[in-house]
């Protein structure tokens, strides 16, 4: 029967092996939280898309004659 050796007295290699066995995977769960952008905040990209869409549709603020 082998004696128990505390973790801090083990070699670095044995400590690494012990810690790797303790780790688990997150599986299907993503640990990074997703943030939903605020609807009230100004979004330059959204504004540019709106303007370009108006010009493509021909309903822009300026009428070319």
C-alpha positions in Angstrom: 0.0 0.0 0.0 1.4 3.4 -1.0 1.5 6.3 1.4 -0.4 9.5 0.7 1.8 12.4 -0.4 0.3 15.9 -0.1 -0.2 17.8 -3.4 2.3 20.6 -2.6 5.1 18.0 -2.0 4.5 16.2 -5.3 6.6 16.9 -8.3 5.4 19.4 -10.9 4.6 16.6 -13.3 2.5 14.7 -10.8 0.7 17.9 -9.8 -0.1 18.6 -13.4 -1.4 15.1 -13.9 -3.6 15.4 -10.7 -5.0 18.7 -11.9 -5.7 17.5 -15.4 -7.7 14.6 -14.0 -9.8 17.1 -11.9 -10.8 19.2 -14.8 -14.1 18.6 -16.6 -15.5 19.9 -19.9 -18.4 22.4 -20.2 -20.0 20.0 -22.7 -22.7 21.8 -24.8 -22.7 24.8 -22.4 -20.7 27.9 -23.5 -19.2 29.6 -20.5 -18.9 33.0 -22.3 -22.0 35.0 -21.6 -23.7 36.6 -24.6 -24.7 40.2 -24.3 -27.7 41.6 -26.2 -27.0 45.1 -27.6 -29.2 47.9 -26.2 -31.9 49.1 -28.5 -31.4 52.7 -27.3 -27.7 52.8 -28.1 -26.5 54.5 -31.3 -25.2 52.0 -33.8 -23.2 53.5 -36.7 -23.4 50.3 -38.7 -27.1 50.1 -38.5 -27.5 53.8 -39.5 -25.2 53.3 -42.6 -27.2 50.2 -43.7 -30.4 52.2 -43.4 -29.0 55.0 -45.5 -27.6 52.7 -48.2 -30.9 50.9 -48.4 -32.7 54.1 -48.9 -30.4 55.0 -51.8 -30.7 51.6 -53.4 -34.5 51.7 -53.2 -34.5 55.2 -54.8 -36.4 56.7 -51.8 -33.4 58.7 -50.6 -33.6 62.1 -49.0 -32.5 63.7 -52.3 -34.2 63.3 -55.6 -31.9 63.3 -58.6 -33.5 64.9 -61.6 
